[in-house]
Amino acid sequence: MMKVLQISEYSHFIKNARELPFGRVYPLSVAEGFQSGMIYSSANCVLFRHKYNYSYIWGTPGETQLRSIYELIINSGMKLMFADAHICSLFSEWGGVTLIPRNNYSYPHDSAPKFVLPEGFSVKDIDNGLFDRLKGRVTPSLFWDDPEQFRKYGKGICIMHGDEPASWAFTAGVSSEECDIGIETAEPFRHRRLAYAAASALISEILPKKRPLWSCQQSNRGSACIAEKLGFVKTYEYIMIRKAD
């Protein structure tokens, strides 16, 4: 079994989060207290779970711990990010899960790329009002508890068409050193390079204090192409294990 830790204990596991080989921004966001989540521990492993359910294992879990983690995936929507082929295969054998290949990207540059907005569009910070207005699959409200937490620790840029949100980029995961970028474009405004513009504007806000990151499913060529055009470089391939639809 794995013990659910108290929030007051989270900072004790910052070192473990820093030792993860990839995706450490999300475990660190929880351990450092920037974003909400949970941390579970046992004698030989630690499980970091972000509010968005992105989860990472530090250490060497035994079958008892793996069974507990599997149950969290099946029963509570946890999404485990893992690169161990044997354990991915084991979870697949237990059934009820989907394995999704993903990529992580880093940003090796010291400045943001340039962008030009089409006529009729403008750039706006994601304030409290926009935080609640943005709807879709990738929005700040899915990663942050409320507008106040987001404004305190996060950052977001929205490309507006008049008073209508067209495309947005925001810090989905935040640690003391890195920010993972989430993007989305409203259906009527797609294919106009607005996501590129929003992400470019956000990168200029993140640098130089922190390093921008990018992650997406390998099948999401649209997101991967935007990352590559922005100047991101692929650094890691792994698997997301989640409950099957």
C-alpha positions in Angstrom: 0.0 0.0 0.0 1.0 3.6 -0.5 0.5 6.3 2.2 -1.2 9.6 1.3 1.0 12.3 2.6 -0.1 15.6 4.3 0.6 18.8 2.5 3.0 19.8 5.2 5.2 16.9 4.2 5.4 17.7 0.5 8.5 19.8 0.6 10.4 16.8 1.9 10.1 15.2 -1.5 11.4 18.1 -3.7 14.7 16.2 -4.0 13.0 13.1 -5.3 11.0 15.1 -7.9 14.2 16.7 -9.1 15.7 13.3 -9.7 13.0 12.2 -12.2 14.3 11.7 -15.7 11.5 13.6 -17.5 8.4 15.7 -16.8 9.6 16.8 -13.4 7.9 20.2 -13.7 4.6 18.6 -12.6 5.9 16.7 -9.6 7.8 19.8 -8.5 4.8 22.0 -8.9 3.1 19.9 -6.2 6.1 19.4 -4.0 7.1 23.1 -4.1 3.5 24.2 -3.5 2.8 26.1 -6.7 -0.1 23.8 -7.8 -2.4 21.4 -6.1 -2.0 17.6 -6.2 -1.2 14.7 -4.0 1.9 12.8 -3.0 1.9 9.1 -2.0 4.8 7.2 -0.5 6.0 3.7 0.4 9.3 2.3 1.5 10.7 2.2 -2.0 8.8 4.7 -4.1 7.0 8.0 -4.3 4.1 8.8 -6.5 3.5 12.5 -7.5 0.0 13.3 -8.7 -0.8 16.8 -10.2 -4.3 18.3 -10.1 -4.7 17.5 -13.8 -3.9 13.8 -12.9 -0.5 13.8 -14.6 1.4 11.4 -12.3 5.0 10.3 -12.0 6.8 7.6 -10.0 10.2 8.0 -8.3 11.9 4.9 -7.1 11.3 1.2 -7.7 7.7 0.1 -7.0 7.0 -3.5 -6.2 3.9 -5.4 -7.3 1.9 -4.2 -4.3 2.6 -0.6 -5.1 2.0 -1.1 -8.8 -1.4 -2.6 -8.0 -2.3 0.4 -5.9 -1.2 2.7 -8.7 -3.2 0.7 -11.2 -6.3 1.0 -9.0 -5.8 4.8 -9.0 -5.7 4.8 -12.8 -8.8 2.7 -13.1 -10.9 4.2 -10.3 -9.9 7.9 -10.1 -8.7 9.0 -13.5 -5.0 9.2 -12.8 -2.7 9.4 -15.8 0.6 7.8 -15.2 3.6 9.0 -17.2 6.2 6.2 -17.5 9.0 5.0 -19.7 9.6 1.5 -18.3 8.5 -0.9 -21.0 8.1 -3.9 -18.7 5.7 -2.0 -16.3 3.8 -0.5 -19.2 3.3 -4.1 -20.5 2.3 -5.3 -17.1 -0.4 -2.6 -16.8 -1.6 -3.5 -20.3 -1.9 -7.2 -19.3 -4.0 -6.2 -16.3 -6.4 -4.6 -18.7 -8.7 -1.6 -18.8 -6.0 0.9 -19.7 -4.8 2.7 -22.8 -1.1 3.4 -23.6 -0.4 6.6 -25.4 3.1 7.6 -26.6 4.1 11.1 -25.8 7.0 13.5 -26.4 8.6 16.1 -24.2 10.3 19.2 -25.7 12.8 21.7 -24.2 13.5 25.3 -25.4 17.2 25.9 -25.9 17.0 29.5 -26.9 17.3 32.7 -24.8 14.6 34.7 -26.5 11.1 34.2 -27.9 10.4 33.9 -31.6 8.7 36.8 -33.4 5.1 36.7 -34.5 2.7 38.9 -36.4 -1.0 38.9 -35.6 -3.6 39.0 -38.4 -5.6 42.3 -38.6 -8.4 42.5 -36.1 -6.7 40.4 -33.4 -5.0 41.6 -30.2 -3.0 40.2 -27.2 -4.4 40.1 -23.7 -3.2 38.6 -20.4 -5.5 35.9 -19.1 -7.0 37.7 -16.1 -9.6 36.6 -13.6 -12.5 37.1 -16.1 -10.8 35.3 -19.0 -9.8 32.4 -16.7 -13.5 31.6 -16.2 -14.5 32.3 -19.8 -12.0 30.0 -21.6 -13.7 26.7 -22.5 -12.3 23.6 -24.2 -10.0 20.6 -23.7 -7.0 22.6 -22.6 -7.8 25.6 -20.3 -6.2 27.1 -17.2 -9.2 26.0 -15.0 -8.3 22.3 -15.6 -4.7 22.8 -14.2 -5.3 25.5 -11.5 -7.7 25.7 -8.6 -8.9 29.2 -9.2 -8.0 32.5 -10.9 -6.2 33.7 -7.8 -3.8 30.7 -7.7 -3.2 31.0 -11.4 -2.5 34.8 -11.3 -0.1 34.3 -8.3 2.0 31.5 -9.7 1.1 31.1 -13.4 0.9 33.2 -16.6 -1.4 33.2 -19.6 -1.8 35.0 -22.9 -5.0 35.1 -25.0 -5.3 36.2 -28.6 -8.6 38.1 -28.8 -10.9 38.9 -31.7 -12.7 41.8 -30.4 -14.1 40.6 -27.1 -14.0 36.9 -28.1 -11.1 34.6 -27.0 -9.6 33.1 -30.1 -6.5 31.3 -29.0 -4.6 31.0 -25.7 -1.3 29.7 -24.2 -0.7 29.4 -20.5 1.5 27.8 -18.0 -0.1 24.4 -17.3 2.7 23.2 -15.1 5.0 25.5 -13.0 8.0 24.8 -10.9 10.7 27.1 -9.5 12.7 26.5 -12.7 10.4 25.5 -15.5 6.9 26.1 -17.1 5.1 23.6 -19.3 2.9 25.4 -21.9 -0.7 24.4 -22.7 -2.4 25.8 -25.8 -5.8 25.7 -27.5 -7.5 27.6 -30.3 -11.3 28.0 -30.5 -12.7 26.1 -33.5 -13.7 29.2 -35.6 -10.2 30.6 -35.4 -8.0 27.6 -36.3 -5.4 27.5 -39.1 -4.4 31.2 -38.7 -1.1 30.7 -36.7 -2.8 32.1 -33.6 -1.6 29.4 -31.3 2.0 30.1 -32.5 1.5 33.8 -31.7 0.0 33.1 -28.2 2.8 30.7 -27.4 5.4 33.1 -28.6 4.0 35.9 -26.5 3.9 33.5 -23.5 7.5 32.4 -24.0 8.6 36.1 -23.9 6.9 36.3 -20.5 8.5 33.1 -19.1 12.1 33.9 -20.1 14.6 34.5 -18.7 13.4 33.7 -15.2 12.2 30.1 -16.1 12.6 27.7 -19.0 9.7 26.9 -21.2 8.7 23.3 -21.9 6.3 21.6 -24.2 4.7 18.1 -24.2 2.1 16.4 -26.4 0.9 13.1 -27.7 3.0 11.7 -30.6 -0.2 11.5 -32.6 -0.9 15.2 -32.2 1.2 16.4 -35.1 -0.4 19.9 -35.0 1.0 20.5 -31.5 4.3 19.0 -32.4 4.6 21.2 -35.5 3.9 24.3 -33.5 6.5 23.3 -30.9 9.1 22.7 -33.7 8.3 26.0 -35.4 8.7 27.9 -32.1 12.1 26.3 -31.7 11.5 23.6 -29.2 13.6 20.4 -29.4 12.4 16.9 -28.6 14.1 15.5 -25.5 12.2 12.5 -24.3 9.7 9.8 -25.4 7.5 8.1 -22.8 4.1 6.5 -22.3 1.0 7.9 -20.7 -1.1 5.1 -19.1 -4.7 6.1 -18.5 -8.1 4.3 -18.1 -9.5 3.1 -21.4 -12.5 4.9 -22.8 
